[in-house]
């Protein structure tokens, strides 16, 4: 996972300019800092999804091959019986 880097000092300054008290600004920045630890970026999410879906893709490919082989066998039997 990646983290979002913010300039906490600059954010606190901006919040104070906007009318927040020192305590309010500090708490907002602290809350943002804690919350951002649970964020993930697109690349990480894509990697995790690919990792989870790869076994399913392999199972589907095996199933597709099996169905194709069965179908080929059924067609061969039909051709042999009626051909």
N, C-alpha and C positions, 0 to 999 in steps of 0.2 A: 504494500500500500504506500501511497505517497501522501505527504502532508502539505497542507497549504501554509506557506510562509507569509506571515503578516508582520508589519512593523508596528508592534504594540504601542510603542511610544507615540508614533504619529497618529494612531487611531485614538489613543487617550486624549491627545492634544485636540484633535478634531471634535471629539465628543464634548470636551470642555468648552470649546468655542461655540458649539451648538447649544450650550446651556446646561449640560449635565454637571453634576457635582463630581469632585474627585472620586468619592466612593462609588458613585453610579458608573462612572467611566471605567474605573478599575474592575468592577464586577462584570460589566458588559464584556470587556476584553478577556477577562478570565473565563467567562462562559463560552465565548467564541473559541478560545484556545482549547478548552476541554472538548467542545463539540467537534472541532475539526479533526480530532484524533480518530473519529469513527468514519470519516469520509474516505471514499475510494475514487480513484480516477478511472477513466474509460479503459485504458490499457489493462489495468489490473482486473477489472470486471470482465473484459473480453477473455483474458487468460483463464480466469476461474471458470467461466462458462464453457470454454473450449475443453478444459480439463474434465469437467463434469459430463459433457456431451460426447466426448470421444468414444468411450466404451459403448454408448448407445448407437453411435454411427457404425461402429464395427459390428455390433449385433445385427443391425439392419442390413448391412452389406452381406453378412453371412446368411441371413434369412432370404434375402433377394436371390442369392446364388442357389440356395436350396430349392426355392420355389421354381426357379428357372430350370433346374435339373429335373425336378418332378414333372414339370410341364413338358419338357423335351421327351421324357419317358412316356408320358401319356400320349403325346402326338405319335411317337414311334409305334406304340401299341395299336393306336387307331389305324395308322397307315398299314401296319402288318395285317390287321384283321380285315380291313376293307380294301386294301390296295392290291 
